[in-house]
């Protein structure tokens, strides 16, 4: 989509340094700009600069059929600062009266909607009055102001932040002149106008003079235009030119068309669907099929189409984009979500290291997201995971031990009776810790870091040192870090030195690996750690699983030793 650029607005607001005469006398260029810009995908509804004033308001369509050209051009220009007000009136034989008064009172605009407000908090606010928008418009479009973008935004179907209404405060290099403007996506404006029964009226005042050398208007050659939806009057004189008027922008969509678009969205009539390689569970075969509703079926329909719960298999890299952007994507052990824009109900990784998802779940993804999965789609190898088979096919709980989930459960249980020596990890830290999906050294290193942050950084040094002091009556070596202090506490509580070391060793090994693969260790040390992990376990995922299993057992032993309860 072509976005509005301030350069186009500056062309009608800035006096050219070289040969300004043509610009000064060419005010009708500003009108042509306005008419053309109103047909773009992003519409200018407000602008305030040295030689430009555009103020868009919504007027009831009934008031503009036919338009009153005199009222549109010569009624009071919508004041930027005018808003809803409580009026107090006395006299006329009626005594004291109070009532709410709307901001639009001239004939053409009664019952309309003022979109832009600029209120100055006299004596308090510094600088320019901020631009406020109609809350009716903002709420109806379901958009929210994001300060760092200076825009009212929403999430698109991909889960990306989209600017719908942009508010810009442009300041010139001289530090004095300003050019403020507001734009809105035309499709959203059309929708609001259609549903509110209104049309946009762009009131404008273009004055092209050099204010520093302006002697005043003299022998003005006046002009007037009243045709279609454009009404203006103005004049040209030797010092410059001006034009004042209104341009009506009708919605390009009807309510019936909006309703039909909604129906099409629900039915998927205009949606596109990718074709995947799957294992057709109903017909016990590998086949390529679209994930469109007419190409797959449920258990209860009698036909030869594949079941919706037939799995498609993917290279593990398919998960990389989701793991790399936790702000945008939410990953659970079995599902992936994208800021409420879409949701993949079920996925898992089988023994062959392939990611699998059901064709019926892929159907619900946006087409662009389907294409991402399609790029990693391979013919089935092996079965779906035992966990997926138990929960999704058999419909029962999966009770087989799973190290990372077991460790996370242990932490949750500990935090229900949280001791002073443990720092709450929180859902964000817990969710960030996952198994490596690929055999990438970087992903392995990232997951070791996340596991270390989840587990090792939970131990608090000062409370642990106090426990050791209370138990033994002696200070622990001040150079000891939390895990070393835990080892000393286990010794004090009766473990042998070899036993205490064995308990803490897996967690210490995790912390050491984190320092090697994600710290400032030499390349040789990092490569040696990668080689050892692959040599001993075959894949980084297998290494991570084994290390997590050992850390889970160690953590549970430590908790049982340091608290008055145990974790089952």
LINRA-V212147 format. One record per residue. N is the residue number from 1. PSI is psi in radians with two decimals (NA if undefined). Layout:
BEGIN
N_PSI / N_PSI
END
This chain:
BEGIN
1_2.34 / 2_2.04 / 3_2.65 / 4_2.40 / 5_2.40 / 6_-0.43 / 7_-0.61 / 8_-0.61 / 9_-0.65 / 10_-0.46 / 11_-0.49 / 12_-0.08 / 13_-0.45 / 14_2.29 / 15_2.17 / 16_2.48 / 17_-0.65 / 18_2.20 / 19_1.20 / 20_-0.14 / 21_-0.82 / 22_-0.70 / 23_-0.77 / 24_-0.58 / 25_0.05 / 26_0.80 / 27_-0.47 / 28_-0.27 / 29_-0.62 / 30_-0.67 / 31_-0.74 / 32_-0.68 / 33_-0.80 / 34_-0.82 / 35_-0.77 / 36_-0.74 / 37_-0.54 / 38_-0.22 / 39_0.04 / 40_3.04 / 41_-0.42 / 42_2.11 / 43_2.39 / 44_2.10 / 45_-0.09 / 46_2.42 / 47_2.42 / 48_1.97 / 49_-3.01 / 50_-0.64 / 51_0.25 / 52_2.28 / 53_2.01 / 54_2.25 / 55_1.90 / 56_2.31 / 57_2.72 / 58_2.22 / 59_2.51 / 60_2.34 / 61_-0.58 / 62_-0.53 / 63_-0.22 / 64_0.23 / 65_1.58 / 66_2.85 / 67_2.52 / 68_1.70 / 69_-0.62 / 70_-0.77 / 71_-0.70 / 72_-0.62 / 73_-0.62 / 74_-0.09 / 75_2.89 / 76_2.28 / 77_2.33 / 78_2.02 / 79_2.33 / 80_-0.58 / 81_-0.17 / 82_2.36 / 83_-2.90 / 84_2.51 / 85_2.65 / 86_1.99 / 87_2.48 / 88_2.16 / 89_2.48 / 90_2.40 / 91_-3.04 / 92_0.36 / 93_0.17 / 94_-0.02 / 95_-2.85 / 96_2.34 / 97_2.57 / 98_2.49 / 99_2.81 / 100_2.37 / 101_2.22 / 102_2.86 / 103_-0.36 / 104_2.07 / 105_-0.23 / 106_2.78 / 107_-0.88 / 108_-0.40 / 109_-0.09 / 110_2.24 / 111_0.06 / 112_-2.86 / 113_2.06 / 114_2.24 / 115_-0.59 / 116_2.36 / 117_2.46 / 118_1.84 / 119_2.33 / 120_2.23 / 121_1.53 / 122_2.32 / 123_-0.11 / 124_-0.90 / 125_2.41 / 126_2.58 / 127_-2.82 / 128_2.55 / 129_2.35 / 130_2.77 / 131_2.18 / 132_2.64 / 133_2.72 / 134_2.13 / 135_-0.47 / 136_-0.73 / 137_-0.83 / 138_-0.81 / 139_-0.72 / 140_-0.66 / 141_-0.10 / 142_0.78 / 143_2.77 / 144_2.50 / 145_2.22 / 146_1.83 / 147_-0.74 / 148_-0.27 / 149_-0.12 / 150_0.82 / 151_2.69 / 152_2.16 / 153_2.90 / 154_3.05 / 155_2.30 / 156_-3.07 / 157_-0.25 / 158_-0.05 / 159_0.17 / 160_2.60 / 161_2.23 / 162_2.25 / 163_2.11 / 164_-0.87 / 165_2.12 / 166_2.32 / 167_2.08 / 168_2.25 / 169_1.70 / 170_2.34 / 171_2.30 / 172_2.82 / 173_-0.46 / 174_-0.12 / 175_0.00 / 176_-0.89 / 177_2.57 / 178_2.80 / 179_1.79 / 180_2.47 / 181_2.79 / 182_2.34 / 183_2.74 / 184_2.56 / 185_2.29 / 186_-0.67 / 187_-0.67 / 188_-0.68 / 189_-0.77 / 190_-0.76 / 191_-0.80 / 192_-0.74 / 193_-0.76 / 194_-0.79 / 195_-0.43 / 196_-0.04 / 197_0.68 / 198_2.99 / 199_2.67 / 200_2.24 / 201_2.02 / 202_1.75 / 203_2.39 / 204_2.65 / 205_1.87 / 206_2.16 / 207_1.99 / 208_1.64 / 209_2.79 / 210_1.72 / 211_-0.50 / 212_-0.32 / 213_0.61 / 214_2.02 / 215_-0.11 / 216_2.77 / 217_2.48 / 218_-1.97 / 219_1.49 / 220_2.33 / 221_1.87 / 222_2.71 / 223_2.77 / 224_2.46 / 225_2.21 / 226_1.70 / 227_2.34 / 228_-2.13 / 229_0.20 / 230_2.17 / 231_2.17 / 232_2.79 / 233_2.77 / 234_-2.85 / 235_2.82 / 236_2.33 / 237_2.97 / 238_-0.58 / 239_-0.37 / 240_-2.65 / 241_2.82 / 242_2.79 / 243_2.42 / 244_2.33 / 245_-2.67 / 246_2.57 / 247_2.22 / 248_2.23 / 249_1.91 / 250_2.60 / 251_2.51 / 252_0.16 / 253_2.63 / 254_2.92 / 255_-0.69 / 256_-0.70 / 257_-0.64 / 258_-0.72 / 259_-0.72 / 260_-0.68 / 261_-0.65 / 262_-0.77 / 263_-0.76 / 264_-0.64 / 265_-0.73 / 266_-0.70 / 267_-0.30 / 268_0.31 / 269_-0.60 / 270_0.13 / 271_2.69 / 272_2.62 / 273_2.48 / 274_2.80 / 275_2.21 / 276_2.67 / 277_2.19 / 278_2.93 / 279_1.95 / 280_1.75 / 281_-0.56 / 282_-0.78 / 283_0.09 / 284_0.99 / 285_2.76 / 286_2.35 / 287_2.72 / 288_2.31 / 289_2.60 / 290_2.67 / 291_0.20 / 292_2.65 / 293_-0.62 / 294_0.00 / 295_-0.22 / 296_2.91 / 297_3.03 / 298_3.13 / 299_-0.50 / 300_-0.11 / 301_2.28 / 302_1.87 / 303_-3.09 / 304_0.12 / 305_2.64 / 306_2.60 / 307_2.64 / 308_-0.44 / 309_0.28 / 310_2.34 / 311_2.54 / 312_2.58 / 313_2.59 / 314_2.61 / 315_2.54 / 316_-0.32 / 317_-0.27 / 318_-0.44 / 319_-0.19 / 320_-0.76 / 321_-0.55 / 322_-0.66 / 323_-0.49 / 324_-0.23 / 325_1.26 / 326_-0.32 / 327_-0.61 / 328_-0.70 / 329_2.47 / 330_2.07 / 331_2.14 / 332_-3.14 / 333_-0.48 / 334_0.00 / 335_2.82 / 336_2.33 / 337_2.72 / 338_1.51 / 339_0.56 / 340_-0.08 / 341_-0.68 / 342_2.91 / 343_2.19 / 344_1.95 / 345_-0.68 / 346_2.29 / 347_2.85 / 348_3.12 / 349_2.24 / 350_-3.10 / 351_-0.43 / 352_-0.03 / 353_0.21 / 354_2.47 / 355_2.44 / 356_2.58 / 357_2.71 / 358_2.48 / 359_-0.57 / 360_-0.56 / 361_-0.64 / 362_-0.55 / 363_-0.56 / 364_-0.13 / 365_2.65 / 366_2.66 / 367_-0.71 / 368_-0.63 / 369_-0.64 / 370_-0.70 / 371_-0.61 / 372_-0.81 / 373_-0.67 / 374_-0.61 / 375_-0.33 / 376_0.12 / 377_2.32 / 378_2.86 / 379_2.56 / 380_2.41 / 381_2.04 / 382_-2.99 / 383_3.02 / 384_2.88 / 385_2.70 / 386_-0.65 / 387_-0.80 / 388_-0.71 / 389_-0.74 / 390_-0.76 / 391_-0.68 / 392_-0.61 / 393_-0.91 / 394_-0.54 / 395_0.67 / 396_2.95 / 397_2.55 / 398_2.03 / 399_-0.02 / 400_2.46 / 401_2.39 / 402_2.01 / 403_-0.90 / 404_-0.72 / 405_-0.65 / 406_-0.73 / 407_-0.75 / 408_-0.67 / 409_-0.72 / 410_-0.70 / 411_-0.74 / 412_-0.78 / 413_-0.70 / 414_-0.73 / 415_-0.20 / 416_-0.50 / 417_0.96 / 418_2.13 / 419_2.87 / 420_-0.44 / 421_0.05 / 422_2.38 / 423_2.22 / 424_2.31 / 425_-0.65 / 426_2.76 / 427_-0.60 / 428_-0.77 / 429_-0.71 / 430_-0.81 / 431_-0.49 / 432_-0.34 / 433_2.01 / 434_2.94 / 435_2.59 / 436_2.40 / 437_-0.63 / 438_-3.13 / 439_0.61 / 440_2.24 / 441_-0.63 / 442_-0.77 / 443_-0.72 / 444_-0.83 / 445_-0.72 / 446_-0.74 / 447_-0.58 / 448_-0.71 / 449_-0.82 / 450_-0.71 / 451_-0.69 / 452_-0.74 / 453_-0.64 / 454_-0.73 / 455_-1.08 / 456_-0.71 / 457_-0.04 / 458_-0.38 / 459_2.24 / 460_2.21 / 461_-0.93 / 462_-0.84 / 463_-0.61 / 464_-0.72 / 465_-0.62 / 466_-0.68 / 467_-0.80 / 468_-0.72 / 469_-0.77 / 470_-0.61 / 471_-0.63 / 472_-0.29 / 473_0.16 / 474_2.57 / 475_2.47 / 476_2.61 / 477_2.14 / 478_-0.28 / 479_-0.20 / 480_2.34 / 481_3.02 / 482_-0.83 / 483_-0.60 / 484_-0.61 / 485_-0.68 / 486_-0.74 / 487_-0.72 / 488_-0.67 / 489_-0.71 / 490_-0.64 / 491_-0.81 / 492_-0.59 / 493_0.04 / 494_-0.04 / 495_2.67 / 496_2.87 / 497_-0.71 / 498_-0.67 / 499_-0.82 / 500_-0.75 / 501_-0.73 / 502_-0.62 / 503_-0.80 / 504_-0.37 / 505_-0.79 / 506_-0.71 / 507_-0.66 / 508_-0.64 / 509_-0.73 / 510_-0.82 / 511_-0.68 / 512_-0.71 / 513_-0.72 / 514_-0.74 / 515_-0.61 / 516_-0.83 / 517_-0.35 / 518_0.04 / 519_-2.50 / 520_0.45 / 521_2.82 / 522_2.82 / 523_-0.66 / 524_-0.77 / 525_-0.72 / 526_-0.78 / 527_-0.62 / 528_-0.70 / 529_-0.70 / 530_-0.77 / 531_-0.77 / 532_-0.71 / 533_-0.78 / 534_-0.69 / 535_-0.75 / 536_-0.51 / 537_-0.14 / 538_-0.85 / 539_2.80 / 540_-0.62 / 541_-0.76 / 542_-0.70 / 543_-0.80 / 544_-0.71 / 545_-0.79 / 546_-0.76 / 547_-0.71 / 548_-0.68 / 549_-0.79 / 550_-0.69 / 551_-0.64 / 552_-0.83 / 553_-0.74 / 554_-0.80 / 555_-0.76 / 556_-0.68 / 557_-0.73 / 558_-0.80 / 559_-0.79 / 560_-0.57 / 561_-0.54 / 562_-0.09 / 563_3.00 / 564_0.32 / 565_2.87 / 566_2.71 / 567_2.16 / 568_NA
END
